[in-house]
Amino acid sequence: MNQISEKELSALNDLLSGEELLIRKFQVLADNSTDNEMQAKFQEISNAHKEHFRSLYSQLG
């Protein structure tokens, strides 16, 4: 397997941090939404960012 350079590792770390923040933000929106349709949409977006996070994280292993 190819080694990840320090620059690539730094970029991955930044992307993972960004995805983690988006997961939390959209989860908070979903948890606090009183509109069922909006709650479902926020949860869907949070889940999409969880998948992005997992995909990026898999690049580390």
mmCIF file as gemmi writes it, N, C-alpha and C atoms, coordinates in Angstrom:
data_model
loop_
_atom_site.group_PDB
_atom_site.id
_atom_site.type_symbol
_atom_site.label_atom_id
_atom_site.label_alt_id
_atom_site.label_comp_id
_atom_site.label_asym_id
_atom_site.label_entity_id
_atom_site.label_seq_id
_atom_site.pdbx_PDB_ins_code
_atom_site.Cartn_x
_atom_site.Cartn_y
_atom_site.Cartn_z
_atom_site.occupancy
_atom_site.B_iso_or_equiv
_atom_site.pdbx_formal_charge
_atom_site.auth_seq_id
_atom_site.auth_asym_id
_atom_site.pdbx_PDB_model_num
ATOM 1 N N . MET Axp A 1 ? 0.837 -1.183 0 1 0 ? 1 A 1
ATOM 2 C CA . MET Axp A 1 ? 0 0 0 1 0 ? 1 A 1
ATOM 3 C C . MET Axp A 1 ? 0.881 1.245 0 1 0 ? 1 A 1
ATOM 4 N N . ASN Axp A 2 ? 0.464 2.258 -0.707 1 0 ? 2 A 1
ATOM 5 C CA . ASN Axp A 2 ? 1.213 3.507 -0.758 1 0 ? 2 A 1
ATOM 6 C C . ASN Axp A 2 ? 1.068 4.272 0.547 1 0 ? 2 A 1
ATOM 7 N N . GLN Axp A 3 ? 2.153 4.922 0.924 1 0 ? 3 A 1
ATOM 8 C CA . GLN Axp A 3 ? 2.138 5.765 2.112 1 0 ? 3 A 1
ATOM 9 C C . GLN Axp A 3 ? 1.388 7.056 1.804 1 0 ? 3 A 1
ATOM 10 N N . ILE Axp A 4 ? 0.662 7.55 2.786 1 0 ? 4 A 1
ATOM 11 C CA . ILE Axp A 4 ? -0.02 8.836 2.654 1 0 ? 4 A 1
ATOM 12 C C . ILE Axp A 4 ? 0.974 9.91 3.089 1 0 ? 4 A 1
ATOM 13 N N . SER Axp A 5 ? 1.12 10.919 2.249 1 0 ? 5 A 1
ATOM 14 C CA . SER Axp A 5 ? 2.058 11.993 2.595 1 0 ? 5 A 1
ATOM 15 C C . SER Axp A 5 ? 1.481 12.827 3.744 1 0 ? 5 A 1
ATOM 16 N N . GLU Axp A 6 ? 2.36 13.604 4.353 1 0 ? 6 A 1
ATOM 17 C CA . GLU Axp A 6 ? 1.918 14.454 5.453 1 0 ? 6 A 1
ATOM 18 C C . GLU Axp A 6 ? 0.886 15.475 4.976 1 0 ? 6 A 1
ATOM 19 N N . LYS Axp A 7 ? 1.06 15.972 3.772 1 0 ? 7 A 1
ATOM 20 C CA . LYS Axp A 7 ? 0.117 16.939 3.205 1 0 ? 7 A 1
ATOM 21 C C . LYS Axp A 7 ? -1.248 16.283 2.981 1 0 ? 7 A 1
ATOM 22 N N . GLU Axp A 8 ? -1.252 15.062 2.452 1 0 ? 8 A 1
ATOM 23 C CA . GLU Axp A 8 ? -2.502 14.341 2.241 1 0 ? 8 A 1
ATOM 24 C C . GLU Axp A 8 ? -3.179 14.013 3.57 1 0 ? 8 A 1
ATOM 25 N N . LEU Axp A 9 ? -2.387 13.634 4.553 1 0 ? 9 A 1
ATOM 26 C CA . LEU Axp A 9 ? -2.911 13.331 5.873 1 0 ? 9 A 1
ATOM 27 C C . LEU Axp A 9 ? -3.543 14.57 6.499 1 0 ? 9 A 1
ATOM 28 N N . SER Axp A 10 ? -2.906 15.695 6.337 1 0 ? 10 A 1
ATOM 29 C CA . SER Axp A 10 ? -3.438 16.953 6.852 1 0 ? 10 A 1
ATOM 30 C C . SER Axp A 10 ? -4.761 17.307 6.161 1 0 ? 10 A 1
ATOM 31 N N . ALA Axp A 11 ? -4.799 17.126 4.848 1 0 ? 11 A 1
ATOM 32 C CA . ALA Axp A 11 ? -6.029 17.407 4.099 1 0 ? 11 A 1
ATOM 33 C C . ALA Axp A 11 ? -7.151 16.467 4.538 1 0 ? 11 A 1
ATOM 34 N N . LEU Axp A 12 ? -6.836 15.186 4.713 1 0 ? 12 A 1
ATOM 35 C CA . LEU Axp A 12 ? -7.84 14.227 5.181 1 0 ? 12 A 1
ATOM 36 C C . LEU Axp A 12 ? -8.352 14.605 6.561 1 0 ? 12 A 1
ATOM 37 N N . ASN Axp A 13 ? -7.449 15.021 7.425 1 0 ? 13 A 1
ATOM 38 C CA . ASN Axp A 13 ? -7.833 15.437 8.77 1 0 ? 13 A 1
ATOM 39 C C . ASN Axp A 13 ? -8.792 16.628 8.716 1 0 ? 13 A 1
ATOM 40 N N . ASP Axp A 14 ? -8.487 17.596 7.866 1 0 ? 14 A 1
ATOM 41 C CA . ASP Axp A 14 ? -9.365 18.759 7.708 1 0 ? 14 A 1
ATOM 42 C C . ASP Axp A 14 ? -10.739 18.344 7.182 1 0 ? 14 A 1
ATOM 43 N N . LEU Axp A 15 ? -10.745 17.465 6.195 1 0 ? 15 A 1
ATOM 44 C CA . LEU Axp A 15 ? -12.016 16.996 5.634 1 0 ? 15 A 1
ATOM 45 C C . LEU Axp A 15 ? -12.828 16.211 6.668 1 0 ? 15 A 1
ATOM 46 N N . LEU Axp A 16 ? -12.158 15.363 7.434 1 0 ? 16 A 1
ATOM 47 C CA . LEU Axp A 16 ? -12.848 14.6 8.472 1 0 ? 16 A 1
ATOM 48 C C . LEU Axp A 16 ? -13.441 15.528 9.529 1 0 ? 16 A 1
ATOM 49 N N . SER Axp A 17 ? -12.702 16.543 9.908 1 0 ? 17 A 1
ATOM 50 C CA . SER Axp A 17 ? -13.204 17.512 10.89 1 0 ? 17 A 1
ATOM 51 C C . SER Axp A 17 ? -14.435 18.242 10.353 1 0 ? 17 A 1
ATOM 52 N N . GLY Axp A 18 ? -14.371 18.622 9.096 1 0 ? 18 A 1
ATOM 53 C CA . GLY Axp A 18 ? -15.508 19.3 8.475 1 0 ? 18 A 1
ATOM 54 C C . GLY Axp A 18 ? -16.737 18.412 8.406 1 0 ? 18 A 1
ATOM 55 N N . GLU Axp A 19 ? -16.545 17.166 8.035 1 0 ? 19 A 1
ATOM 56 C CA . GLU Axp A 19 ? -17.674 16.226 7.961 1 0 ? 19 A 1
ATOM 57 C C . GLU Axp A 19 ? -18.269 15.982 9.344 1 0 ? 19 A 1
ATOM 58 N N . GLU Axp A 20 ? -17.389 15.853 10.337 1 0 ? 20 A 1
ATOM 59 C CA . GLU Axp A 20 ? -17.862 15.625 11.716 1 0 ? 20 A 1
ATOM 60 C C . GLU Axp A 20 ? -18.71 16.808 12.187 1 0 ? 20 A 1
ATOM 61 N N . LEU Axp A 21 ? -18.28 18.013 11.872 1 0 ? 21 A 1
ATOM 62 C CA . LEU Axp A 21 ? -19.037 19.201 12.241 1 0 ? 21 A 1
ATOM 63 C C . LEU Axp A 21 ? -20.405 19.214 11.553 1 0 ? 21 A 1
ATOM 64 N N . LEU Axp A 22 ? -20.434 18.886 10.278 1 0 ? 22 A 1
ATOM 65 C CA . LEU Axp A 22 ? -21.703 18.852 9.548 1 0 ? 22 A 1
ATOM 66 C C . LEU Axp A 22 ? -22.641 17.772 10.089 1 0 ? 22 A 1
ATOM 67 N N . ILE Axp A 23 ? -22.09 16.627 10.453 1 0 ? 23 A 1
ATOM 68 C CA . ILE Axp A 23 ? -22.904 15.557 11.051 1 0 ? 23 A 1
ATOM 69 C C . ILE Axp A 23 ? -23.592 16.094 12.301 1 0 ? 23 A 1
ATOM 70 N N . ARG Axp A 24 ? -22.805 16.715 13.171 1 0 ? 24 A 1
ATOM 71 C CA . ARG Axp A 24 ? -23.36 17.23 14.436 1 0 ? 24 A 1
ATOM 72 C C . ARG Axp A 24 ? -24.386 18.325 14.197 1 0 ? 24 A 1
ATOM 73 N N . LYS Axp A 25 ? -24.088 19.263 13.305 1 0 ? 25 A 1
ATOM 74 C CA . LYS Axp A 25 ? -25.012 20.371 13.048 1 0 ? 25 A 1
ATOM 75 C C . LYS Axp A 25 ? -26.352 19.874 12.523 1 0 ? 25 A 1
ATOM 76 N N . PHE Axp A 26 ? -26.313 18.984 11.532 1 0 ? 26 A 1
ATOM 77 C CA . PHE Axp A 26 ? -27.571 18.511 10.965 1 0 ? 26 A 1
ATOM 78 C C . PHE Axp A 26 ? -28.316 17.593 11.931 1 0 ? 26 A 1
ATOM 79 N N . GLN Axp A 27 ? -27.591 16.896 12.793 1 0 ? 27 A 1
ATOM 80 C CA . GLN Axp A 27 ? -28.257 16.071 13.805 1 0 ? 27 A 1
ATOM 81 C C . GLN Axp A 27 ? -28.97 16.957 14.826 1 0 ? 27 A 1
ATOM 82 N N . VAL Axp A 28 ? -28.331 18.056 15.22 1 0 ? 28 A 1
ATOM 83 C CA . VAL Axp A 28 ? -28.97 19.004 16.14 1 0 ? 28 A 1
ATOM 84 C C . VAL Axp A 28 ? -30.219 19.593 15.493 1 0 ? 28 A 1
ATOM 85 N N . LEU Axp A 29 ? -30.113 19.964 14.228 1 0 ? 29 A 1
ATOM 86 C CA . LEU Axp A 29 ? -31.284 20.492 13.518 1 0 ? 29 A 1
ATOM 87 C C . LEU Axp A 29 ? -32.404 19.455 13.474 1 0 ? 29 A 1
ATOM 88 N N . ALA Axp A 30 ? -32.059 18.216 13.196 1 0 ? 30 A 1
ATOM 89 C CA . ALA Axp A 30 ? -33.071 17.152 13.145 1 0 ? 30 A 1
ATOM 90 C C . ALA Axp A 30 ? -33.698 16.953 14.52 1 0 ? 30 A 1
ATOM 91 N N . ASP Axp A 31 ? -32.879 16.937 15.549 1 0 ? 31 A 1
ATOM 92 C CA . ASP Axp A 31 ? -33.375 16.711 16.903 1 0 ? 31 A 1
ATOM 93 C C . ASP Axp A 31 ? -34.279 17.828 17.394 1 0 ? 31 A 1
ATOM 94 N N . ASN Axp A 32 ? -34.065 19.032 16.892 1 0 ? 32 A 1
ATOM 95 C CA . ASN Axp A 32 ? -34.83 20.183 17.373 1 0 ? 32 A 1
ATOM 96 C C . ASN Axp A 32 ? -35.918 20.646 16.419 1 0 ? 32 A 1
ATOM 97 N N . SER Axp A 33 ? -36.09 19.972 15.308 1 0 ? 33 A 1
ATOM 98 C CA . SER Axp A 33 ? -37.106 20.358 14.338 1 0 ? 33 A 1
ATOM 99 C C . SER Axp A 33 ? -38.481 19.853 14.768 1 0 ? 33 A 1
ATOM 100 N N . THR Axp A 34 ? -39.468 20.705 14.62 1 0 ? 34 A 1
ATOM 101 C CA . THR Axp A 34 ? -40.844 20.309 14.945 1 0 ? 34 A 1
ATOM 102 C C . THR Axp A 34 ? -41.607 19.87 13.699 1 0 ? 34 A 1
ATOM 103 N N . ASP Axp A 35 ? -41.036 20.14 12.54 1 0 ? 35 A 1
ATOM 104 C CA . ASP Axp A 35 ? -41.651 19.747 11.271 1 0 ? 35 A 1
ATOM 105 C C . ASP Axp A 35 ? -41.09 18.381 10.877 1 0 ? 35 A 1
ATOM 106 N N . ASN Axp A 36 ? -41.961 17.393 10.777 1 0 ? 36 A 1
ATOM 107 C CA . ASN Axp A 36 ? -41.519 16.028 10.482 1 0 ? 36 A 1
ATOM 108 C C . ASN Axp A 36 ? -40.776 15.909 9.155 1 0 ? 36 A 1
ATOM 109 N N . GLU Axp A 37 ? -41.214 16.639 8.16 1 0 ? 37 A 1
ATOM 110 C CA . GLU Axp A 37 ? -40.57 16.589 6.84 1 0 ? 37 A 1
ATOM 111 C C . GLU Axp A 37 ? -39.149 17.166 6.917 1 0 ? 37 A 1
ATOM 112 N N . MET Axp A 38 ? -39.022 18.293 7.611 1 0 ? 38 A 1
ATOM 113 C CA . MET Axp A 38 ? -37.699 18.901 7.771 1 0 ? 38 A 1
ATOM 114 C C . MET Axp A 38 ? -36.803 18.021 8.643 1 0 ? 38 A 1
ATOM 115 N N . GLN Axp A 39 ? -37.359 17.447 9.679 1 0 ? 39 A 1
ATOM 116 C CA . GLN Axp A 39 ? -36.601 16.562 10.557 1 0 ? 39 A 1
ATOM 117 C C . GLN Axp A 39 ? -36.023 15.39 9.764 1 0 ? 39 A 1
ATOM 118 N N . ALA Axp A 40 ? -36.845 14.805 8.908 1 0 ? 40 A 1
ATOM 119 C CA . ALA Axp A 40 ? -36.397 13.682 8.084 1 0 ? 40 A 1
ATOM 120 C C . ALA Axp A 40 ? -35.299 14.124 7.117 1 0 ? 40 A 1
ATOM 121 N N . LYS Axp A 41 ? -35.452 15.309 6.543 1 0 ? 41 A 1
ATOM 122 C CA . LYS Axp A 41 ? -34.451 15.815 5.594 1 0 ? 41 A 1
ATOM 123 C C . LYS Axp A 41 ? -33.126 16.088 6.304 1 0 ? 41 A 1
ATOM 124 N N . PHE Axp A 42 ? -33.191 16.724 7.477 1 0 ? 42 A 1
ATOM 125 C CA . PHE Axp A 42 ? -31.97 16.982 8.243 1 0 ? 42 A 1
ATOM 126 C C . PHE Axp A 42 ? -31.276 15.678 8.625 1 0 ? 42 A 1
ATOM 127 N N . GLN Axp A 43 ? -32.052 14.672 9.005 1 0 ? 43 A 1
ATOM 128 C CA . GLN Axp A 43 ? -31.484 13.377 9.366 1 0 ? 43 A 1
ATOM 129 C C . GLN Axp A 43 ? -30.837 12.723 8.149 1 0 ? 43 A 1
ATOM 130 N N . GLU Axp A 44 ? -31.487 12.851 7.007 1 0 ? 44 A 1
ATOM 131 C CA . GLU Axp A 44 ? -30.941 12.306 5.754 1 0 ? 44 A 1
ATOM 132 C C . GLU Axp A 44 ? -29.597 12.961 5.422 1 0 ? 44 A 1
ATOM 133 N N . ILE Axp A 45 ? -29.525 14.277 5.591 1 0 ? 45 A 1
ATOM 134 C CA . ILE Axp A 45 ? -28.288 14.998 5.303 1 0 ? 45 A 1
ATOM 135 C C . ILE Axp A 45 ? -27.194 14.593 6.297 1 0 ? 45 A 1
ATOM 136 N N . SER Axp A 46 ? -27.559 14.47 7.572 1 0 ? 46 A 1
ATOM 137 C CA . SER Axp A 46 ? -26.598 14.027 8.58 1 0 ? 46 A 1
ATOM 138 C C . SER Axp A 46 ? -26.057 12.643 8.225 1 0 ? 46 A 1
ATOM 139 N N . ASN Axp A 47 ? -26.933 11.744 7.822 1 0 ? 47 A 1
ATOM 140 C CA . ASN Axp A 47 ? -26.515 10.394 7.438 1 0 ? 47 A 1
ATOM 141 C C . ASN Axp A 47 ? -25.598 10.405 6.215 1 0 ? 47 A 1
ATOM 142 N N . ALA Axp A 48 ? -25.868 11.291 5.265 1 0 ? 48 A 1
ATOM 143 C CA . ALA Axp A 48 ? -25.01 11.399 4.076 1 0 ? 48 A 1
ATOM 144 C C . ALA Axp A 48 ? -23.597 11.832 4.493 1 0 ? 48 A 1
ATOM 145 N N . HIS Axp A 49 ? -23.519 12.757 5.437 1 0 ? 49 A 1
ATOM 146 C CA . HIS Axp A 49 ? -22.204 13.201 5.904 1 0 ? 49 A 1
ATOM 147 C C . HIS Axp A 49 ? -21.502 12.11 6.713 1 0 ? 49 A 1
ATOM 148 N N . LYS Axp A 50 ? -22.268 11.251 7.388 1 0 ? 50 A 1
ATOM 149 C CA . LYS Axp A 50 ? -21.669 10.097 8.075 1 0 ? 50 A 1
ATOM 150 C C . LYS Axp A 50 ? -21.017 9.171 7.061 1 0 ? 50 A 1
ATOM 151 N N . GLU Axp A 51 ? -21.676 8.982 5.922 1 0 ? 51 A 1
ATOM 152 C CA . GLU Axp A 51 ? -21.104 8.146 4.859 1 0 ? 51 A 1
ATOM 153 C C . GLU Axp A 51 ? -19.849 8.784 4.28 1 0 ? 51 A 1
ATOM 154 N N . HIS Axp A 52 ? -19.878 10.108 4.091 1 0 ? 52 A 1
ATOM 155 C CA . HIS Axp A 52 ? -18.683 10.81 3.611 1 0 ? 52 A 1
ATOM 156 C C . HIS Axp A 52 ? -17.534 10.609 4.596 1 0 ? 52 A 1
ATOM 157 N N . PHE Axp A 53 ? -17.845 10.755 5.892 1 0 ? 53 A 1
ATOM 158 C CA . PHE Axp A 53 ? -16.833 10.576 6.939 1 0 ? 53 A 1
ATOM 159 C C . PHE Axp A 53 ? -16.24 9.174 6.866 1 0 ? 53 A 1
ATOM 160 N N . ARG Axp A 54 ? -17.102 8.159 6.793 1 0 ? 54 A 1
ATOM 161 C CA . ARG Axp A 54 ? -16.62 6.77 6.727 1 0 ? 54 A 1
ATOM 162 C C . ARG Axp A 54 ? -15.741 6.536 5.505 1 0 ? 54 A 1
ATOM 163 N N . SER Axp A 55 ? -16.16 7.103 4.381 1 0 ? 55 A 1
ATOM 164 C CA . SER Axp A 55 ? -15.39 6.944 3.145 1 0 ? 55 A 1
ATOM 165 C C . SER Axp A 55 ? -14.016 7.593 3.267 1 0 ? 55 A 1
ATOM 166 N N . LEU Axp A 56 ? -13.974 8.792 3.813 1 0 ? 56 A 1
ATOM 167 C CA . LEU Axp A 56 ? -12.686 9.458 4.011 1 0 ? 56 A 1
ATOM 168 C C . LEU Axp A 56 ? -11.831 8.717 5.013 1 0 ? 56 A 1
ATOM 169 N N . TYR Axp A 57 ? -12.431 8.274 6.101 1 0 ? 57 A 1
ATOM 170 C CA . TYR Axp A 57 ? -11.699 7.564 7.162 1 0 ? 57 A 1
ATOM 171 C C . TYR Axp A 57 ? -11.088 6.268 6.629 1 0 ? 57 A 1
ATOM 172 N N . SER Axp A 58 ? -11.789 5.628 5.706 1 0 ? 58 A 1
ATOM 173 C CA . SER Axp A 58 ? -11.287 4.365 5.149 1 0 ? 58 A 1
ATOM 174 C C . SER Axp A 58 ? -9.987 4.557 4.373 1 0 ? 58 A 1
ATOM 175 N N . GLN Axp A 59 ? -9.735 5.794 3.946 1 0 ? 59 A 1
ATOM 176 C CA . GLN Axp A 59 ? -8.491 6.088 3.221 1 0 ? 59 A 1
ATOM 177 C C . GLN Axp A 59 ? -7.266 6.017 4.144 1 0 ? 59 A 1
ATOM 178 N N . LEU Axp A 60 ? -7.511 6.068 5.445 1 0 ? 60 A 1
ATOM 179 C CA . LEU Axp A 60 ? -6.414 6.031 6.401 1 0 ? 60 A 1
ATOM 180 C C . LEU Axp A 60 ? -5.933 4.602 6.674 1 0 ? 60 A 1
ATOM 181 N N . GLY Axp A 61 ? -6.805 3.627 6.411 1 0 ? 61 A 1
ATOM 182 C CA . GLY Axp A 61 ? -6.451 2.255 6.757 1 0 ? 61 A 1
ATOM 183 C C . GLY Axp A 61 ? -6.141 1.454 5.592 1 0 ? 61 A 1
